[in-house]
Amino acid sequence: MEPKEIAKRSAGNFLIFAGCAFILWILAASIDWVAQVLRLSSPERLPALATSIVNSSTLQAIVAIWLLTAAFAIAFPKMLTPLSATTALMFDVGYGILGALAGFGIAIGLFGGGWSILLRAVIYSAIIAIGFIAVRMWLSREDLSADGQRRWTIAGVIALASPFVLLWG
């Protein structure tokens, strides 16, 4: 699959999930407001939910898994063909999740819950896109098929970065 096709599909997934998440948050806020009027909910319910979303390690896990899978595909290029469907699926699902978190982040920010979740989703999305482009620029198809030190070095750096992102991202 071509990088432009992956980028288009990933961007589409990101935007669709962002829009749906934004609408979902607005609907949840409306229902919570009615529940507060009926004394079935407290004013802290929605801010507590926003806090739990922001503190979630989902973003870190997605990026860490992407990094380790990329390192594996670079280190063992013969696995790249079987991994191509998995990699495309990871991009689709991953950017969908990042889009959903961005949509939640926009809605949470608009309702005074802070912008940190949107900022994290956008930063991680940009880092993944830049990393994908950088690896494509540094490693040609020939580099992947050759057993060179450059391929192993890049794979090693990416593999070592993945647990750090998971723990402290």
Backbone as JSON, one array per atom type, in Angstrom:
{
  "sequence": "MEPKEIAKRSAGNFLIFAGCAFILWILAASIDWVAQVLRLSSPERLPALATSIVNSSTLQAIVAIWLLTAAFAIAFPKMLTPLSATTALMFDVGYGILGALAGFGIAIGLFGGGWSILLRAVIYSAIIAIGFIAVRMWLSREDLSADGQRRWTIAGVIALASPFVLLWG",
  "N": [[0.84, -1.17, 0.0], [0.53, 2.2, -0.8], [2.17, 5.1, 0.61], [0.69, 7.5, 0.37], [-1.93, 6.6, 0.08], [-2.31, 5.35, 2.54], [-2.07, 7.59, 4.19], [-4.27, 9.16, 3.35], [-6.45, 7.46, 3.99], [-6.04, 7.14, 6.75], [-6.28, 9.81, 7.63], [-8.94, 10.28, 6.94], [-10.24, 8.41, 8.63], [-9.46, 9.5, 11.09], [-10.79, 12.02, 11.05], [-13.52, 11.26, 10.82], [-13.93, 9.75, 13.17], [-13.28, 11.74, 15.04], [-15.32, 13.63, 14.63], [-17.59, 12.07, 15.31], [-17.02, 11.47, 18.01], [-17.01, 14.04, 19.08], [-19.73, 14.77, 18.75], [-20.85, 12.75, 20.33], [-19.88, 13.5, 22.87], [-21.19, 15.94, 23.22], [-23.86, 15.07, 23.24], [-23.76, 13.43, 25.54], [-23.14, 15.39, 27.44], [-25.47, 16.89, 27.34], [-27.4, 15.02, 28.2], [-26.37, 14.57, 30.74], [-26.74, 17.09, 31.85], [-29.56, 17.25, 31.95], [-29.95, 15.11, 33.71], [-28.73, 16.2, 35.96], [-30.49, 18.3, 36.54], [-32.69, 16.79, 37.29], [-31.69, 15.73, 39.54], [-30.23, 13.36, 39.37], [-27.66, 13.13, 38.76], [-24.4, 14.47, 39.43], [-22.74, 17.71, 39.43], [-20.04, 17.18, 39.14], [-19.72, 14.93, 37.63], [-19.32, 14.9, 34.73], [-16.88, 16.46, 34.45], [-15.23, 14.68, 35.9], [-15.26, 12.46, 34.25], [-13.99, 13.58, 32.0], [-11.47, 14.02, 33.1], [-10.65, 11.38, 33.58], [-10.44, 10.45, 30.97], [-8.38, 12.06, 29.98], [-6.29, 11.23, 31.62], [-5.93, 8.68, 30.79], [-4.05, 5.91, 29.59], [-4.21, 5.17, 27.0], [-3.41, 6.51, 24.63], [-0.6, 6.46, 24.91], [-0.17, 3.69, 24.85], [-1.04, 3.01, 22.25], [0.82, 4.39, 20.61], [3.21, 3.22, 21.53], [2.85, 0.53, 20.76], [2.68, 0.85, 17.98], [5.29, 1.75, 17.48], [6.91, -0.46, 18.27], [5.97, -2.42, 16.5], [6.69, -1.25, 14.06], [9.48, -1.28, 14.37], [9.91, -4.04, 14.4], [9.04, -4.73, 11.8], [10.95, -3.34, 10.31], [13.35, -4.51, 11.17], [13.01, -7.17, 10.42], [12.44, -7.57, 7.44], [11.29, -9.47, 5.71], [9.03, -10.16, 6.95], [7.48, -8.04, 6.48], [5.62, -8.12, 4.36], [3.54, -9.98, 5.26], [2.88, -8.43, 7.46], [1.82, -6.15, 6.36], [-0.98, -5.93, 6.01], [-1.74, -5.99, 8.69], [-0.39, -3.73, 9.62], [-1.67, -1.71, 8.15], [-4.23, -1.98, 9.24], [-3.63, -1.3, 11.88], [-2.96, 1.4, 11.55], [-5.43, 2.39, 10.64], [-7.23, 1.8, 12.8], [-5.79, 2.93, 14.92], [-5.46, 5.7, 14.19], [-8.13, 6.26, 14.07], [-8.86, 5.99, 16.77], [-7.21, 7.98, 17.87], [-8.36, 10.13, 16.57], [-10.94, 10.06, 17.69], [-10.28, 10.64, 20.35], [-9.31, 13.2, 19.92], [-11.65, 14.47, 19.05], [-13.21, 14.23, 21.41], [-11.52, 15.78, 22.96], [-11.76, 18.35, 21.82], [-14.46, 18.91, 22.36], [-14.44, 18.71, 25.18], [-12.63, 20.75, 25.79], [-14.04, 22.99, 24.79], [-16.12, 23.1, 26.61], [-14.93, 23.88, 28.91], [-13.23, 22.05, 30.16], [-10.54, 21.86, 29.8], [-7.7, 21.59, 27.57], [-5.92, 19.53, 27.29], [-6.24, 16.79, 26.47], [-6.87, 17.03, 23.76], [-4.56, 18.27, 22.85], [-2.62, 16.28, 23.41], [-3.55, 14.19, 21.71], [-3.27, 15.38, 19.19], [-0.51, 15.94, 19.14], [0.62, 13.32, 19.38], [-0.46, 12.22, 17.02], [0.8, 13.78, 15.06], [3.51, 13.17, 15.58], [3.57, 10.45, 14.97], [2.93, 10.51, 12.22], [5.07, 12.07, 11.21], [7.22, 10.45, 11.96], [6.67, 8.15, 10.43], [7.0, 9.18, 7.83], [9.68, 9.97, 8.01], [11.05, 7.5, 8.42], [10.39, 6.27, 6.02], [11.81, 7.95, 4.31], [14.48, 7.6, 5.17], [14.93, 4.87, 4.91], [15.01, 3.04, 2.14], [13.29, 0.8, -0.11], [15.24, -0.92, -1.0], [17.1, -0.72, 1.07], [15.67, -1.98, 3.07], [15.59, -4.59, 2.13], [18.26, -5.28, 2.06], [20.87, -6.47, 4.22], [21.81, -4.47, 6.11], [23.62, -2.3, 8.4], [22.4, 0.1, 8.96], [19.61, -0.33, 8.81], [19.24, -2.07, 11.0], [20.07, -0.4, 13.06], [18.19, 1.72, 13.04], [15.85, 0.2, 13.54], [16.52, -0.77, 16.09], [16.67, 1.61, 17.63], [14.03, 2.52, 17.44], [12.68, 0.34, 18.59], [13.7, 0.45, 21.22], [12.64, 2.88, 22.01], [9.91, 2.41, 22.26], [9.05, 1.13, 24.83], [9.6, 3.26, 26.55], [7.87, 5.26, 25.68], [5.47, 4.01, 26.34], [5.66, 3.9, 29.14], [6.24, 6.57, 30.0], [5.08, 8.35, 28.26]],
  "CA": [[0.0, 0.0, 0.0], [1.32, 3.43, -0.95], [2.06, 6.02, 1.76], [-0.4, 8.48, 0.18], [-3.19, 5.91, 0.35], [-2.37, 5.18, 3.99], [-2.31, 8.91, 4.77], [-5.67, 9.55, 3.07], [-7.37, 6.64, 4.78], [-5.85, 7.48, 8.16], [-6.87, 11.13, 7.86], [-10.39, 10.09, 6.9], [-10.64, 7.76, 9.89], [-9.26, 10.47, 12.16], [-11.85, 13.03, 11.0], [-14.81, 10.64, 11.09], [-14.0, 9.44, 14.6], [-13.29, 13.0, 15.78], [-16.68, 14.18, 14.55], [-18.51, 11.24, 16.1], [-16.7, 11.66, 19.42], [-17.48, 15.38, 19.45], [-21.19, 14.69, 18.88], [-21.12, 11.91, 21.5], [-19.65, 14.28, 24.09], [-22.28, 16.92, 23.32], [-25.05, 14.33, 23.68], [-23.54, 13.03, 26.93], [-23.25, 16.6, 28.26], [-26.91, 17.24, 27.38], [-28.07, 14.05, 29.08], [-25.89, 14.82, 32.1], [-27.4, 18.31, 32.32], [-30.93, 16.86, 32.32], [-29.83, 14.29, 34.91], [-28.44, 17.09, 37.09], [-31.75, 18.99, 36.86], [-33.53, 15.81, 37.97], [-30.89, 15.29, 40.69], [-29.76, 12.0, 39.15], [-26.23, 13.25, 38.52], [-23.78, 15.61, 40.11], [-21.97, 18.56, 38.51], [-18.68, 16.67, 39.01], [-19.72, 13.7, 36.81], [-18.69, 15.11, 33.42], [-15.45, 16.77, 34.63], [-14.52, 13.46, 36.32], [-15.09, 11.66, 33.04], [-12.95, 14.23, 31.19], [-10.19, 13.76, 33.76], [-10.26, 9.99, 33.36], [-10.03, 10.33, 29.57], [-7.08, 12.71, 29.86], [-5.29, 10.44, 32.33], [-5.87, 7.35, 30.2], [-2.79, 5.6, 28.93], [-4.53, 4.64, 25.67], [-2.54, 7.13, 23.64], [0.74, 5.93, 25.09], [-0.16, 2.3, 24.41], [-1.14, 2.99, 20.79], [2.1, 4.82, 20.04], [4.22, 2.22, 21.86], [2.62, -0.64, 19.9], [3.1, 1.22, 16.62], [6.75, 1.81, 17.43], [7.47, -1.8, 18.31], [5.62, -3.09, 15.24], [7.54, -0.66, 13.03], [10.84, -1.81, 14.57], [9.88, -5.44, 13.98], [8.95, -4.75, 10.33], [12.23, -2.86, 9.77], [14.39, -5.48, 11.48], [12.74, -8.41, 9.71], [11.65, -7.11, 6.29], [10.51, -10.54, 5.09], [7.75, -10.15, 7.65], [6.76, -6.83, 6.08], [4.46, -8.47, 3.53], [2.42, -10.41, 6.11], [2.51, -7.36, 8.38], [1.25, -4.98, 5.69], [-2.4, -5.83, 6.36], [-1.8, -5.63, 10.11], [0.05, -2.34, 9.74], [-2.76, -0.86, 7.65], [-5.28, -2.03, 10.24], [-3.19, -0.51, 13.04], [-3.1, 2.81, 11.22], [-6.85, 2.7, 10.6], [-7.78, 1.8, 14.15], [-5.04, 3.89, 15.75], [-5.84, 7.07, 13.88], [-9.53, 6.4, 14.47], [-8.87, 6.24, 18.22], [-6.65, 9.32, 18.09], [-9.4, 11.07, 16.12], [-11.98, 10.09, 18.72], [-9.76, 11.4, 21.49], [-9.26, 14.61, 19.51], [-13.03, 14.97, 19.1], [-13.52, 14.43, 22.82], [-10.69, 16.9, 23.43], [-12.36, 19.61, 21.36], [-15.69, 19.13, 23.14], [-14.06, 18.95, 26.58], [-12.04, 22.09, 25.83], [-15.09, 24.0, 24.6], [-16.96, 23.18, 27.8], [-14.14, 24.31, 30.07], [-12.54, 20.95, 30.82], [-9.12, 21.88, 29.47], [-7.34, 21.2, 26.21], [-4.79, 18.6, 27.3], [-6.48, 15.58, 25.68], [-6.74, 17.4, 22.35], [-3.14, 18.52, 22.61], [-1.94, 14.98, 23.35], [-3.97, 13.46, 20.5], [-2.67, 16.04, 18.03], [0.95, 15.74, 19.19], [0.91, 11.93, 19.02], [-0.77, 12.03, 15.6], [1.87, 14.42, 14.28], [4.74, 12.41, 15.78], [3.46, 9.2, 14.2], [3.01, 10.85, 10.79], [6.44, 12.5, 10.91], [8.06, 9.26, 12.07], [6.42, 7.3, 9.26], [7.64, 9.83, 6.68], [11.14, 9.93, 8.21], [11.54, 6.15, 8.17], [10.28, 6.05, 4.56], [12.88, 8.69, 3.65], [15.78, 7.06, 5.54], [15.06, 3.49, 4.48], [14.37, 2.71, 0.87], [12.96, -0.63, -0.25], [16.52, -1.63, -1.12], [17.68, -0.8, 2.41], [14.93, -2.98, 3.82], [15.93, -5.93, 1.67], [19.68, -5.53, 2.36], [21.13, -6.74, 5.63], [22.74, -3.42, 6.49], [23.63, -1.82, 9.78], [21.46, 1.22, 9.05], [18.29, -0.89, 9.09], [19.24, -2.57, 12.37], [20.2, 0.74, 13.98], [16.89, 2.38, 13.11], [14.94, -0.72, 14.22], [16.88, -0.79, 17.51], [16.28, 2.88, 18.26], [12.57, 2.54, 17.54], [12.29, -0.68, 19.58], [14.02, 0.95, 22.56], [11.76, 4.01, 22.32], [8.54, 1.99, 22.53], [8.67, 1.03, 26.25], [9.65, 4.59, 27.18], [6.6, 5.93, 25.36], [4.42, 3.36, 27.13], [5.79, 4.24, 30.55], [6.29, 7.98, 30.34], [4.6, 9.17, 27.14]],
  "C": [[0.89, 1.24, 0.0], [1.13, 4.34, 0.26], [0.93, 7.04, 1.6], [-1.75, 7.85, 0.46], [-3.38, 5.73, 1.85], [-2.71, 6.52, 4.64], [-3.76, 9.36, 4.55], [-6.64, 8.77, 3.94], [-7.26, 6.96, 6.26], [-6.46, 8.82, 8.5], [-8.39, 11.05, 7.85], [-10.91, 9.46, 8.17], [-10.54, 8.73, 11.06], [-10.43, 11.46, 12.2], [-13.22, 12.45, 11.32], [-14.96, 10.35, 12.59], [-14.02, 10.71, 15.45], [-14.68, 13.61, 15.78], [-17.66, 13.39, 15.38], [-18.27, 11.41, 17.6], [-17.18, 13.02, 19.91], [-18.99, 15.37, 19.68], [-21.56, 13.86, 20.1], [-20.94, 12.69, 22.79], [-20.76, 15.32, 24.29], [-23.56, 16.23, 23.8], [-24.93, 13.92, 25.15], [-23.67, 14.23, 27.86], [-24.71, 17.02, 28.4], [-27.67, 16.31, 28.33], [-27.65, 14.27, 30.52], [-26.54, 16.08, 32.67], [-28.83, 18.02, 32.76], [-30.9, 16.03, 33.6], [-29.52, 15.14, 36.14], [-29.7, 17.84, 37.51], [-32.68, 18.07, 37.64], [-32.86, 15.22, 39.21], [-30.47, 13.82, 40.59], [-28.25, 11.97, 38.88], [-25.7, 14.46, 39.26], [-23.01, 16.45, 39.1], [-20.54, 18.06, 38.28], [-18.59, 15.48, 38.05], [-18.97, 13.89, 35.49], [-17.23, 15.54, 33.55], [-14.63, 15.56, 35.08], [-14.28, 12.55, 35.13], [-13.99, 12.24, 32.15], [-11.57, 13.97, 31.78], [-9.73, 12.33, 33.51], [-9.82, 9.76, 31.92], [-8.63, 10.91, 29.39], [-5.99, 11.86, 30.49], [-5.15, 9.02, 31.78], [-4.53, 7.13, 29.52], [-3.02, 5.01, 27.54], [-3.61, 5.21, 24.61], [-1.12, 6.57, 23.71], [0.83, 4.5, 24.56], [-0.2, 2.2, 22.89], [0.2, 3.33, 20.16], [3.19, 3.78, 20.32], [4.07, 0.97, 20.98], [3.04, -0.34, 18.47], [4.62, 1.21, 16.5], [7.36, 0.41, 17.39], [7.16, -2.58, 17.03], [6.47, -2.55, 14.09], [8.96, -1.19, 13.15], [10.92, -3.26, 14.1], [9.87, -5.54, 12.45], [10.26, -4.29, 9.69], [13.32, -3.91, 9.99], [14.23, -6.77, 10.67], [11.86, -8.12, 8.49], [10.87, -8.21, 5.58], [9.15, -10.66, 5.75], [6.89, -8.96, 7.24], [5.53, -7.15, 5.25], [3.31, -8.99, 4.38], [1.96, -9.31, 7.07], [1.81, -6.19, 7.68], [-0.24, -4.83, 5.99], [-2.57, -5.42, 7.82], [-1.42, -4.17, 10.32], [-1.04, -1.38, 9.26], [-3.9, -0.83, 8.66], [-4.91, -1.21, 11.47], [-3.32, 0.98, 12.77], [-4.57, 3.22, 11.23], [-7.44, 2.82, 12.0], [-7.11, 2.86, 15.01], [-5.43, 5.33, 15.47], [-7.32, 7.3, 14.14], [-9.63, 6.72, 15.96], [-8.31, 7.63, 18.53], [-7.64, 10.39, 17.65], [-10.51, 11.19, 17.14], [-11.51, 10.88, 19.94], [-9.64, 12.89, 21.16], [-10.65, 15.22, 19.54], [-13.5, 15.2, 20.52], [-12.77, 15.65, 23.35], [-11.25, 18.24, 23.03], [-13.59, 19.91, 22.2], [-15.37, 19.45, 24.6], [-13.48, 20.35, 26.72], [-13.09, 23.18, 25.69], [-15.97, 24.16, 25.83], [-16.16, 23.41, 29.07], [-13.39, 23.21, 30.78], [-11.06, 20.89, 30.53], [-8.86, 21.28, 28.1], [-6.28, 20.12, 26.17], [-5.04, 17.34, 26.47], [-6.36, 15.87, 24.19], [-5.27, 17.61, 22.0], [-2.36, 17.21, 22.5], [-2.28, 14.23, 22.08], [-3.32, 14.06, 19.26], [-1.16, 15.83, 17.99], [1.31, 14.31, 18.8], [0.63, 11.67, 17.55], [0.33, 12.6, 14.72], [3.17, 13.63, 14.39], [4.71, 11.13, 14.95], [3.6, 9.49, 12.71], [4.43, 11.25, 10.4], [7.39, 11.31, 10.97], [7.9, 8.33, 10.88], [7.12, 7.87, 8.03], [9.16, 9.74, 6.8], [11.71, 8.54, 7.93], [11.46, 5.83, 6.68], [11.4, 6.77, 3.8], [14.24, 8.06, 3.93], [16.0, 5.65, 5.03], [14.29, 3.26, 3.19], [14.0, 1.23, 0.88], [14.24, -1.47, -0.34], [17.18, -1.79, 0.24], [16.98, -1.86, 3.25], [15.31, -4.4, 3.41], [17.4, -6.28, 1.94], [19.85, -5.73, 3.86], [22.16, -5.74, 6.15], [22.59, -2.97, 7.93], [22.62, -0.68, 9.97], [20.06, 0.73, 9.43], [18.21, -1.35, 10.54], [19.33, -1.44, 13.4], [18.85, 1.44, 14.15], [15.88, 1.5, 13.84], [15.23, -0.75, 15.72], [16.45, 0.46, 18.25], [14.76, 2.92, 18.46], [12.08, 1.54, 18.58], [12.57, -0.21, 21.0], [13.13, 2.11, 22.97], [10.38, 3.55, 22.76], [8.21, 1.8, 24.02], [8.73, 2.37, 26.98], [8.38, 5.37, 26.91], [5.48, 5.33, 26.19], [4.46, 3.79, 28.59], [5.64, 5.73, 30.86], [5.77, 8.9, 29.24], [3.59, 10.11, 27.55]]
}
